[in-house]
Amino acid sequence: MRFVPDEDHRAYTATVRRLLADAEPVKAARAWAAGEHGPGRELWRTLADTGLTALAMAEEHGGMGWYPPELASAFVEIGRTGAPGPLVESVALAGALSAGLTGTAGTSGPAEGERGLLERLLSGGTLATVAGPAGSYAGSAGSYAGPAGPYAVDAHLAGAVFVLDGDALLPARAGEVFTSLDPTRRLVRCEAAPARSRQPVPADTARLRALATLLTAAQVLGAGRALLEGSVRYAGQRTQFGRPVGSFQAVKHQLADVAIALEFATPLLYGAALTVRGDAAADPRDLPAAKLACTRAAHLASRVALQVHGALGYTGEYDLTLLIRKARALRSAWGTASECEAAVLAATG
């Protein structure tokens, strides 16, 4: 199968790349980590203005349709920059709610609130997040589930919080906030709303899980690419014994290994995008395989980046550290390695 994006796809990806280059997302990420969320929210609104959320939403709700490959490319670019906030969860929820509400336009009742939320997600006026139990490769909402209950990313800052309960999406409320390995992510213990308001919202939860897994894989792949690019630049500048360290064979081999891992993960990512889009020829194993390959490649990129940069790679003030920590945190987001492996094996059998 050949993955050749069309002209519109390439143009949109280039637009997102230019926008992120101008928006100073690293400053937004550092501000977010310090508790100042204004720059990160403004970045989200700017991304939404490009049609990012609309690419996951049906036209009858103001979206553009259903375009997982284009979304995957956009999140690769987002991953390169370390942009903060529950962006994956917001877009995935928009897609799931849009699919669940399709055919209900013009009706009143409980769905009114979800249609209003879709409008705010479409404009970038709010962020949304979701928590879910572990146990499937697309299970947890980018965090962990334990005896104390499910956790969601940045639920204390989101305009809407949900919990996945099997195939039901329930309104939830944020609880205790915990720090994460990634300083731009906070894990928030969530619980479903009181019983009287626990009516499941209309949503395609299978679409939610699949899209969140795909976009997390894309985001971590982008982080891995940025780590490789930064390592190559630094290896050309840092000298040892009067020569750039990048000229040493051992360093070249490590960087080449990272490049190969990232290159091999890329077609799996776009194969997974076709699976999520529903193409008949797509392979259902590609989604967990893509998550596994992208996170492994990014983890290798992180390790090599630390070796190439030496002690500088452990310095919190150095931008590289943000990407290393994000790549590590996203390894468990929407599917751990063991869950992805089990899903691939189950689909193969």
N, C-alpha and C positions, 0 to 999 in steps of 0.2 A: 504494500500500500504506500502511495506517495502522498506526503503532506506538503502541499504547495499552496500557501495562502494566496487568495486572490488580491486584486489591487485594493479593494476597499478594506480588507483585513490588514494589509500592510500599512495603508494610510492611517488607519485608526491606531495601530500600534505605535507608529511614528509620532502621532499626535500626543499620546499618553507619555511617551518618552520625553518629548520636548517640554510638555507641561511639568513633568516631575523635575526636569533639569532646572526649570525656572522657579519652582516652588520651594526650594530649599527644604526638602523633607527631612534631612538629618537634623536641622535645627528644630523642626516640628517634633521629631522623635525625642530629642533631648528635653524639649519643653514638656512633652507629654510625660516623660519619666519623672520630671521634677514636679508634676502636679499642675502644670499650666496647659490646658487642653484647647485653648483658642486656636493656635496655629494648626493643630491636628484636625480640628473640626472644619476649619477653612479649607484645608487640603482635601478633606472628604467632599465638601461642597463643590470644589473645583473639579474633582474626578467625576462626580455625579453629573456635572454640566457637560462632560464629554460624552455622556450616554452610557457610562459604566453600568449603572443599575438597570437602565432601560434594556440592555442586551440580555437581561435575564427575565424580562417581563413581557406578558402578552400585550399585543397592540390595543386590545379593548380596555386595558388599564393604563394606557399611556406609554407603554413600552415599545420596543422595536421588534420583539419576537423572541426567539430562543437561539442564542449564539454562544455555546460553550467554547468553541475554539478561539473566538475573538476575546472572550473573557479570560481564557487561559493565557493568551499572549499579553493582555493588559496586566495580569497579576504577576507575570514574570518580571515586567518592568517595575511594578510596585515592590516586588521582592528585592530587586536590585538596590532600592533606596532605603529600605528599612522603615517605610512609612508606618506610623502607629495607628492603633485603633482596631476595633473588630470589623474590619472591612470585609473579610471573607464571609463572616456570619451575616452581615447586613445584606450583601448581595445575594447570598444563598437563601436567606429568608424572603427577600423580595421575589425571587424566582418561585419559591415554594408557595407563598401566599397568592401570587398571581395565578399560578396553576390551579390552586384550590378554589379561587374565586371565579375562575373562568366559567361563564354561563350564568353568573348570578348578578350581572349588571342590572341596576334599576330596582333591585329588591332591597328591602329594609331589614332591620333586625341586627343580630350579633355581627354580621359581616360588615356592617357600616364602619366599625372601628378598624377593621383590617384594611378596608379600602382607604381610609384616611391615613393609616400607617404607610401603605404603598405610595401614596402621594408624597409623603414626607421623605421616604427613602429615595424616591425618584428624583427629588429636588436636592437631596443631600441635607435636608433640614433636620434630620435625626439619624442616629445610629441605633442598630438593634443587635441583640446577641441571643444565643441559645445555649442551654446546657443539656446534656444527655447522658444516659448511662453508658458505661463501657461495655464491651462484649461483642462488637462487630467492627470491622475495619473502618466504617464510617460512623462510629458511635459517638465518642466524646467530643464536646464542643471545644476542642483545642486545649483541653486541660485534663483533669483527672476526676475519676469518680471513686469514692471510697465509702467507708461506713457512715460518714457524716453527711453524705448526700452529694449531688452533682455540683459541678462548678462551671461557670461561664466566664469568658474573657470580658473584662471591663463592664460588667453588668451594672455597676454603680454609676456609670456614665451614660448608659444607653437609654434611649427614649422608650424602648420596648424590650422586655425580657421574657423568654419562653423556656420551657423545659420539654424535652422529648421524652415521652412516656410510651414506649413501644412504638406504635404507628400513630400515636396522637401527639399533637402539639398543644401544650397547655400554657396559659398565661402564668407568669411567675413573678416573684419579687426578689430583689437582691438582698443578701445578708452580709455576713462578715467578709471583709476584703483581705486578701493575702498577696504578698509579693511573689514574683516569679523570677526564674533565672534571667528572663528577658526583662530589663527594667521598664520597657514600654508596655508590658502586659501585666494586668492585675487579675488574679483569679478570685472570683467572687462566689461564695456558697449561695446557691439558689434553692428556692423551694416553690412548689406550685402554689398558686393563689388559693384562698379559702374555698372550701367545697362548694359554696353557693355560686362561685364564679369560675368553676373549673370546667366549664363547657369547652371541649376542644375547638380550636379555631380551624376554619377551613384551610387546609394546606396539604400540599403533596409532599409528605415527609420523605419519601424515597428520593424525590428530586432534591430536597434540601440536603440530605446526607451525601448524595452523589456529587452535587455541585460544590459543597463545602470541601469534600475530599479532593476534588480536582483543583480547586483554586488554592488550597493549602499546598498541594504538590507544586503548582506553578510558582507560588510565592517563595517556597524554599529553594526551588531551582534557580530563581532569579537571585536569591541571596548567594547561592553557590557560585553563580557566574560572576557576581560582583567581587566575591572573595578571591576568585582566581585572577580577575583583572587587576585587583589591588596587589596581589602577591607578585604578579609578573612585573608590574611597575616598580615595586619596591626592590625586587631582585635585581633590576637593572640599575638601581641607584645605590644600594648598599654595597660597600666594598670590603673585601677581606684579602689580605696579602697583596694589596695593590690591584685587585681585579673585582669587577662586579660579581656578587655571589651567584647571579643568574648564569654566569659562564661556566660554573662547575657542573659536571655531568650529573652528580647526585641530585642537585637541585632541579636540573632540567627534567630528570626522570620523574620526580615527584610532581612537578607542575604538569607534565604530560599525562600522568595517571589521572590527575584531576580533570584535565580537559577531556580525556576519553570517557570518564565516568559521566560527566555532564552531557557530552555529546550523545552517549548511548541512552541517557534518560529522556532526552528531548522527544524522540519519536514515540516513546511510550506515553509521554504526556499528551501528545496530540492524538494518539490512538485512543487514549482515555476520553479526550474531549469528544471524539466521534461516538464513543460508547454512550456518554452522557447525553449527547444530542439525539441518540436513538437511531443512528445509521444501521441499516440491516446487516452490513458486512463487518461491523465492529465486533471486537472480542471482549466479552464481559470481564475477562481476566486483566485487561489493560488498566482498569481503574486502580485496584489495589497494587498492581505491579508498578504503575507509575508513581504512586505515593511512596512505595518502598525504594524504587530506584532514585527518585529525586532526593529523598532525605538521606540516603546513603552517599550519594554524590556530594551533597552539600556538607555532610559530616566530614568526608574526606577533604573537601576544600577548606573546612575550618581547621582541621589538624595541620594541613600543609601550610596554611596561612600563618598559624602560630609558629611553626618551625622556621619559616622564611623570615618572619618579622622578629623573631627572638623575643626578648623581654618586652619590646614595644607592643607586641600583640596582646599582652595581659594588662595594658594600661587602659583604664576606663575612659580617659579623655580622648583616646584615639578612636576615630570613627569605625575602624575595622571591628572593634570589639562589639559594637551594636549588632553587626551582622552575624558574628560568631554566636552571640547569645540567642539571637532570634532563630538561627538555623537549628540550634540545639533544642530550643523550646518547641519548635514546630515539628520535631521528630515524632512527638506523641500526639500532635493535634490531628483530630479526625482520622485516627488509625495508627496504632503502634506498629512496629516492625513485625512482631509476632502475629498480630491480627491480620496484617496484610498478607503475610506468608500463608496463614491458614486459609484466607479467602482465595488466594491463587490456587492452592492445592485443592480446595473444595470444588472450584470451578473446573479444574483440570480433570478431576475424578469423575 
